[in-house]
Amino acid sequence: MKRQNQSTITEFILIGFSNLGDLQILLFFIFLLVCLTTLMANTTIMTVIRLDRTLHTPMYFFLFVLSCSETCYTLVIVPSMLTNLLSTSPTISVPTCAAQLYFFVGLACTNCFLIAVMGYDRCAAICNPLNYTLIVNRATCTQLVLASSFCGFLVSAVVNVLVFSVPFCASNQINHFFCDISPVIKLGCTDTNLKEMVIFFLSILVLLVPFVLIFISYVFIVSTILKISSVEGQRKAFATCASHLTVVIVHYGCASFIYLRPTSLYSSDKDRLVAVTYTVIAPLLNPLVYTLRNKEVKTALRRVLGRYSPPKTV
């Protein structure tokens, strides 16, 4: 492709899955089904938590916020990806690309912090049950959620400025199905090493710091559980953490693979596959894990359905 002046680039071409040919139609229906299921599952969780008073606890308050964030996260990426799968020449304007990157990174960072907060909540509940309601009260919950959102979107704003202050004059083809950091910044025609180092440092802060806090929380959790004399008590305590641990492993595993490495090691095909996992599959996994493995949520769901279902006619 010929080099072009930065001022002439008003849109990017998303390569996405164009190399798959007719399989794009199959992918469209698969991703559409996953997207609708994700939205329905997260909406169901939020509705049940809102309507059932037994779930009005800090644990489920954080789950409600996480489900809301995951819903927005899905809407930022998947609808445009579905549109592009049906397009012969998928494009995205530079401002829209910047907006997508901003909300994607902001919500992803917010989720990292929220998952760490949920780890702290479990630690307080198991290690200090008598003072749990004092430690994690309503004001504390609200402050932790607001702090998570503020930090997440602050990091995103910095990343957005770093990425889109690069002059794009070499190519306008993004070798991805959405505007992610590495595929976009690789299009810059100037030296981006310093900016990539700053983004890499921010990625370490966003991913490793919450992960270390989660690890410390679980050290205290495991230490407390092992002191419980009853095997049944130990099992119940571990059960309250199993869903959270599953989400931690999937979320941080995929994100670390993508963002905790230099941009020079970006591999389009492999990274697109991993990106599908954390943009399409992970938002569905969270509500399924918290619903299928959680007796309280399943019991509350049955109560809500029974309360609002029409009475049987004789």
Long-range contacts (C-beta under 8 A, 24 or more apart in sequence): 1-171, 1-173, 3-169, 3-170, 3-189, 4-169, 4-172, 5-169, 6-167, 6-168, 6-169, 6-189, 9-94, 9-168, 9-169, 9-172, 10-93, 10-94, 11-91, 11-92, 11-93, 11-94, 11-172, 12-91, 12-92, 12-93, 12-94, 12-97, 12-172, 12-173, 12-174, 12-179, 12-184, 12-187, 13-89, 13-90, 13-91, 13-172, 13-173, 13-174, 14-84, 14-90, 14-91, 14-92, 14-174, 14-176, 14-177, 14-178, 15-173, 15-174, 15-175, 15-176, 15-177, 15-268, 16-81, 16-84, 16-85, 16-90, 16-176, 16-177, 16-272, 17-85, 17-177, 17-272, 18-90, 24-85, 24-86, 25-85, 25-86, 27-85, 28-82, 28-85, 28-86, 31-78, 31-81, 31-82, 31-85, 31-280, 32-82, 34-78, 34-280, 34-281, 34-284, 35-74, 35-78, 35-79, 35-82, 35-280, 37-284, 38-70, 38-71, 38-74, 38-78, 38-280, 38-283, 38-284, 38-287, 39-71, 39-74, 39-75, 41-284, 41-287, 41-288, 41-291, 42-67, 42-68, 42-70, 42-71, 42-74, 42-283, 42-286, 42-287, 43-67, 43-71, 44-287, 44-291, 44-301, 45-287, 45-290, 45-291, 45-297, 46-71, 47-304, 48-297, 48-300, 48-301, 48-304, 49-300, 51-304, 51-307, 52-300, 52-303, 52-304, 54-296, 54-300, 55-296, 55-297, 55-300, 58-121, 58-125, 58-136, 58-137, 58-140, 58-141, 59-118, 59-121, 59-122, 59-125, 60-297, 61-141, 62-114, 62-117, 62-118, 62-121, 62-141, 62-144, 62-145, 63-118, 63-290, 65-114, 65-145, 66-111, 66-114, 66-115, 66-118, 66-286, 67-286, 67-287, 69-107, 69-110, 69-111, 69-114, 70-111, 70-283, 70-286, 70-287, 71-283, 72-103, 72-107, 73-104, 73-107, 73-108, 73-111, 73-279, 73-283, 74-279, 74-280, 74-283, 76-100, 76-103, 76-104, 76-107, 77-104, 77-178, 77-279, 77-280, 78-279, 78-280, 80-178, 81-177, 81-178, 81-279, 84-177, 92-174, 92-179, 94-164, 94-168, 97-174, 97-179, 97-184, 98-160, 98-163, 98-164, 98-179, 100-178, 100-179, 101-156, 101-159, 101-160, 101-163, 101-164, 101-179, 101-180, 101-181, 101-184, 102-153, 102-156, 102-157, 102-160, 103-156, 104-178, 104-179, 104-180, 105-155, 105-156, 105-159, 105-160, 105-181, 106-152, 106-153, 106-155, 106-156, 106-157, 107-152, 108-152, 108-255, 108-278, 109-151, 109-152, 109-153, 109-155, 109-156, 109-206, 110-148, 110-149, 110-151, 110-152, 110-153, 111-152, 111-251, 112-152, 112-206, 112-207, 112-210, 112-251, 112-252, 112-255, 113-147, 113-148, 113-151, 113-152, 113-206, 113-210, 114-145, 114-148, 115-210, 115-214, 115-244, 115-247, 115-248, 115-251, 115-252, 116-210, 116-211, 116-213, 116-214, 117-144, 117-145, 117-148, 118-244, 119-213, 119-214, 119-217, 119-218, 119-244, 119-248, 120-144, 120-213, 120-217, 122-217, 122-221, 122-240, 122-241, 122-244, 123-217, 123-218, 123-220, 123-221, 125-240, 126-221, 126-224, 126-225, 126-237, 126-240, 126-241, 127-220, 127-221, 127-224, 152-206, 155-202, 155-205, 155-206, 158-198, 158-202, 159-199, 159-202, 162-195, 162-198, 162-199, 163-195, 163-199, 165-195, 166-190, 166-192, 166-195, 175-268, 176-268, 176-271, 176-272, 176-275, 177-272, 177-275, 178-275, 178-279, 180-258, 180-275, 181-259, 181-263, 182-258, 182-263, 182-266, 182-271, 183-266, 183-268, 185-263, 186-263, 186-266, 192-263, 196-262, 196-263, 200-259, 200-260, 200-261, 200-262, 203-259, 203-260, 204-260, 207-252, 207-255, 207-256, 207-259, 207-260, 208-260, 211-248, 211-252, 214-248, 218-245, 239-293, 242-293, 243-289, 243-290, 243-293, 243-294, 246-285, 246-289, 246-293, 247-285, 247-286, 247-289, 247-290, 250-277, 250-278, 250-282, 250-285, 251-278, 251-282, 254-278, 254-282
